[in-house]
């Protein structure tokens, strides 16, 4: 005879897990927005988007955006 195990979770633990999940999801969304802004700024200025996205991830998104604004459009 097969028995199905039931997992019982304390409501406070479930609430804490839900809170943790929402914090992680919010941080992931913020990182995606940072990546998207750096990508679009670099692409609009005819620069390599991958390099600028990596720079914004490893250094600072705000600093990268300022540098892109100062650097302006790439010369073709």
N, CA, C and O of each residue as an XYZ file, in Angstrom:
304
protein
N       0.842     -1.174      0.000
C       0.000      0.000      0.000
C       0.892      1.244      0.000
O       1.818      1.357      0.804
N       0.602      2.166     -0.907
C       1.354      3.402     -1.011
C       0.757      4.460     -0.094
O      -0.459      4.637     -0.019
N       1.632      5.142      0.587
C       1.147      6.241      1.421
C       1.794      7.533      0.939
O       2.975      7.558      0.591
N       1.032      8.566      0.925
C       1.521      9.869      0.498
C       1.861     10.668      1.743
O       1.020     10.867      2.620
N       3.084     11.113      1.809
C       3.519     11.894      2.963
C       2.976     13.311      2.850
O       2.964     13.911      1.775
N       2.547     13.808      3.942
C       2.052     15.186      3.999
C       3.085     16.044      4.714
O       3.586     15.689      5.781
N       3.383     17.157      4.113
C       4.332     18.075      4.726
C       3.545     19.180      5.398
O       2.708     19.840      4.783
N       3.832     19.362      6.659
C       3.160     20.398      7.429
C       4.161     21.521      7.669
O       5.242     21.308      8.217
N       3.776     22.716      7.248
C       4.638     23.880      7.415
C       3.954     24.859      8.354
O       2.770     25.166      8.216
N       4.722     25.329      9.296
C       4.227     26.326     10.233
C       3.848     27.587      9.451
O       4.599     27.993      8.564
N       2.722     28.212      9.746
C       2.315     29.422      9.008
C       3.352     30.547      9.062
O       3.480     31.311      8.105
N       4.088     30.657     10.159
C       5.103     31.693     10.258
C       6.272     31.400      9.314
O       6.865     32.319      8.750
N       6.598     30.129      9.148
C       7.661     29.747      8.214
C       7.201     30.011      6.782
O       7.978     30.505      5.965
N       5.962     29.690      6.475
C       5.421     29.942      5.142
C       5.412     31.441      4.847
O       5.726     31.858      3.732
N       5.059     32.237      5.829
C       5.050     33.691      5.653
C       6.466     34.216      5.429
O       6.677     35.093      4.591
N       7.427     33.690      6.168
C       8.815     34.117      6.000
C       9.344     33.716      4.626
O      10.065     34.489      3.996
N       9.000     32.528      4.157
C       9.420     32.086      2.828
C       8.795     32.945      1.735
O       9.459     33.281      0.754
N       7.538     33.299      1.896
C       6.871     34.162      0.935
C       7.526     35.548      0.907
O       7.715     36.131     -0.161
N       7.865     36.062      2.080
C       8.548     37.352      2.163
C       9.916     37.277      1.487
O      10.290     38.181      0.739
N      10.655     36.212      1.746
C      11.973     36.033      1.139
C      11.859     35.936     -0.380
O      12.662     36.533     -1.098
N      10.883     35.200     -0.871
C      10.664     35.078     -2.303
C      10.342     36.428     -2.931
O      10.847     36.743     -4.008
N       9.514     37.224     -2.279
C       9.155     38.519     -2.851
C      10.351     39.476     -2.847
O      10.476     40.296     -3.756
N      11.218     39.390     -1.859
C      12.420     40.228     -1.838
C      13.357     39.823     -2.979
O      13.883     40.684     -3.684
N      13.565     38.529     -3.160
C      14.429     38.039     -4.229
C      13.860     38.405     -5.598
O      14.610     38.797     -6.492
N      12.548     38.281     -5.770
C      11.916     38.625     -7.038
C      12.041     40.126     -7.332
O      12.256     40.518     -8.479
N      11.907     40.952     -6.310
C      12.049     42.397     -6.484
C      13.478     42.759     -6.872
O      13.688     43.588     -7.757
N      14.460     42.146     -6.220
C      15.860     42.409     -6.565
C      16.175     41.945     -7.983
O      16.911     42.618     -8.704
N      15.631     40.810     -8.387
C      15.845     40.328     -9.754
C      15.249     41.292    -10.766
O      15.855     41.549    -11.807
N      14.078     41.826    -10.478
C      13.444     42.794    -11.370
C      14.278     44.074    -11.472
O      14.417     44.641    -12.556
N      14.825     44.522    -10.359
C      15.672     45.717    -10.371
C      16.909     45.481    -11.226
O      17.303     46.356    -11.998
N      17.527     44.309    -11.098
C      18.701     44.007    -11.917
C      18.344     43.930    -13.397
O      19.117     44.385    -14.241
N      17.194     43.365    -13.721
C      16.778     43.315    -15.122
C      16.547     44.714    -15.688
O      16.886     44.985    -16.840
N      15.981     45.586    -14.892
C      15.759     46.961    -15.334
C      17.095     47.673    -15.541
O      17.261     48.404    -16.518
N      18.059     47.463    -14.618
C      19.396     48.060    -14.773
C      20.048     47.583    -16.061
O      20.628     48.382    -16.797
N      19.957     46.288    -16.338
C      20.545     45.731    -17.553
C      19.879     46.324    -18.786
O      20.556     46.684    -19.750
N      18.565     46.425    -18.757
C      17.826     46.942    -19.908
C      18.187     48.402    -20.186
O      18.366     48.784    -21.342
N      18.292     49.211    -19.148
C      18.623     50.628    -19.342
C      20.020     50.769    -19.936
O      20.217     51.543    -20.873
N      20.989     50.033    -19.402
C      22.352     50.114    -19.936
C      22.394     49.625    -21.381
O      23.087     50.209    -22.214
N      21.657     48.558    -21.682
C      21.615     48.023    -23.045
C      21.040     49.043    -24.023
O      21.621     49.291    -25.079
N      19.903     49.631    -23.673
C      19.252     50.589    -24.569
C      20.086     51.855    -24.737
O      20.157     52.405    -25.836
N      20.717     52.324    -23.659
C      21.543     53.525    -23.771
C      22.732     53.279    -24.692
O      23.061     54.127    -25.522
N      23.375     52.126    -24.552
C      24.525     51.811    -25.396
C      24.103     51.617    -26.845
O      24.781     52.090    -27.757
N      23.005     50.933    -27.060
C      22.535     50.673    -28.421
C      22.131     51.967    -29.118
O      22.411     52.143    -30.304
N      21.480     52.867    -28.400
C      21.070     54.148    -28.988
C      22.267     55.031    -29.328
O      22.169     55.910    -30.184
N      23.388     54.800    -28.663
C      24.590     55.594    -28.924
C      25.573     54.846    -29.826
O      26.729     55.249    -29.953
N      25.123     53.775    -30.441
C      25.912     52.967    -31.377
C      27.189     52.438    -30.732
O      28.261     52.476    -31.336
N      27.069     51.955    -29.528
C      28.195     51.366    -28.803
C      27.882     49.905    -28.516
O      26.733     49.480    -28.640
N      28.903     49.130    -28.131
C      28.743     47.702    -27.863
C      27.884     47.499    -26.605
O      28.346     47.796    -25.503
N      26.657     47.006    -26.741
C      25.794     46.859    -25.567
C      26.315     45.853    -24.539
O      26.170     46.070    -23.336
N      26.919     44.753    -25.002
C      27.374     43.722    -24.064
C      28.439     44.271    -23.112
O      28.381     44.024    -21.908
N      29.383     44.993    -23.636
C      30.434     45.558    -22.792
C      29.888     46.528    -21.757
O      30.313     46.518    -20.602
N      28.961     47.353    -22.167
C      28.387     48.336    -21.238
C      27.494     47.678    -20.204
O      27.448     48.116    -19.054
N      26.783     46.630    -20.601
C      25.953     45.897    -19.634
C      26.848     45.231    -18.593
O      26.560     45.295    -17.398
N      27.925     44.596    -19.034
C      28.846     43.964    -18.084
C      29.480     44.996    -17.160
O      29.643     44.748    -15.965
N      29.834     46.145    -17.709
C      30.391     47.210    -16.880
C      29.385     47.669    -15.828
O      29.751     47.907    -14.677
N      28.129     47.793    -16.220
C      27.111     48.239    -15.264
C      26.846     47.201    -14.182
O      26.469     47.552    -13.064
N      27.043     45.915    -14.506
C      26.844     44.874    -13.505
C      27.999     44.822    -12.506
O      27.784     44.643    -11.308
N      29.230     44.981    -13.009
C      30.389     44.799    -12.150
C      30.859     46.075    -11.464
O      31.476     46.005    -10.401
N      30.585     47.229    -12.042
C      31.059     48.475    -11.442
C      29.876     49.165    -10.756
O      29.669     49.006     -9.554
N      29.118     49.920    -11.519
C      27.961     50.630    -10.986
C      27.077     51.032    -12.155
O      27.555     51.563    -13.158
N      25.803     50.777    -12.018
C      24.881     51.115    -13.095
C      24.825     52.632    -13.278
O      24.866     53.119    -14.408
N      24.734     53.367    -12.199
C      24.640     54.825    -12.292
C      25.896     55.417    -12.929
O      25.800     56.307    -13.774
N      27.058     54.937    -12.534
C      28.306     55.418    -13.113
C      28.379     55.095    -14.606
O      28.836     55.918    -15.398
N      27.936     53.916    -14.984
C      27.926     53.524    -16.395
C      26.997     54.419    -17.194
O      27.339     54.832    -18.302
N      25.834     54.723    -16.652
C      24.889     55.588    -17.358
C      25.468     56.990    -17.529
O      25.300     57.605    -18.582
N      26.144     57.496    -16.510
C      26.752     58.820    -16.607
C      27.853     58.825    -17.660
O      27.949     59.756    -18.460
N      28.687     57.777    -17.660
C      29.753     57.692    -18.660
C      29.167     57.626    -20.065
O      29.685     58.268    -20.979
N      28.104     56.865    -20.247
C      27.461     56.788    -21.562
C      26.887     58.135    -21.978
O      26.949     58.495    -23.153
N      26.335     58.875    -21.042
C      25.803     60.194    -21.369
C      26.922     61.150    -21.768
O      26.775     61.929    -22.709
N      28.046     61.086    -21.046
C      29.172     61.963    -21.375
C      29.825     61.550    -22.684
O      30.187     62.405    -23.493
N      29.982     60.241    -22.904
C      30.669     59.743    -24.101
C      29.898     60.090    -25.365
O      30.498     60.348    -26.408
N      28.604     60.097    -25.280
C      27.787     60.458    -26.439
C      27.771     59.383    -27.521
O      28.026     58.207    -27.263
N      27.464     59.823    -28.734
C      27.330     58.911    -29.867
C      28.704     58.497    -30.388
O      29.625     59.312    -30.448
N      28.835     57.226    -30.763
C      30.099     56.734    -31.297
C      30.282     57.235    -32.714
O      29.315     57.360    -33.465
N      31.492     57.517    -33.072
C      31.794     57.994    -34.419
C      31.876     56.787    -35.356
O      32.498     55.777    -35.029
N      31.247     56.906    -36.514
C      31.273     55.792    -37.479
C      32.231     56.081    -38.588
O      32.391     55.263    -39.495
